[in-house]
Amino acid sequence: MMTPEMRRPLVAGNWKMHEGVAEAEALVHSLLAGLPATPAAEVLVLPPFTALETVHRLIGSDTRLRLGAQNCHWETAGAFTGEISTTMLEPWCAYVLVGHSERRQLFGETDEIVRRKLDAVLAAGMRPILALGETGAERERGQTQAVLLRQARSGLVGLSVDQVSRCTIAYEPIWAIGTGVAATPADASEAAAVLRSVVDEAAGREQPTVRILYGGSVTAASAASLLHAPGVDGALVGGASLRAAEFCAIVAGAGA
Ligand code: 13P
């Protein structure tokens, strides 16, 4: 049986609504120049849709960098103006992020919508990264565990064991996103334990392949301690993923 230590860390860069095609090209060139020949972590970038084809071409057969999307629609095609389906993403992407708090808070995505998206990603043969996390107010009210249980159960319960094993969970406390105030390694570990319990619940037995990431103000300075917190298998990085040298330093921290 695989032990938790055998989960290779995943460091993912969520570029959000940044980087046009030319900037994306420059950033990927810098990343490929800055990553070691064999990074200890799996490294993933999540560019905007418009840069996916370019980034895919630049990565080519280089296995050090993988590609994912930040969002998708749950239907494969149809009259959904402005939306992008998993069928459209599948030629370029190995992963799709679903349920980011910005999607939940700014675009009204409910747990139910997030689940439909997660199902669509799995159906298309890609790997979903299920993002979840509590607000500052929920945290102050002592509701963190209840919120994480609700969001994680909504995302995972009812999936087959094989489907659960293809999921990654990203714990992103909303109060830590873009604020410069990361959770402590102890907070991240505590959340990871709650989320791991849902993975076990959903799959009926331990699923050692499911990685649990931490996200929220991860920087080169904070990465090593957060990435080595017990139960944390990687990071989902926002702002710092737009700076190649810093992102490479975060990747290095995952292996140190
Ligand atoms: P920051 O790293 O900028 O806080 O963003 C985190 C995030 O939302 C990644 O998905």
Residues whose N, C-alpha, C, O or C-beta is under 5 A from the ligand:
A	BS01	13P	N14 A176 I177 G178 T179 G215 G216 S217 V218 L236 V237 G238 G239 A240
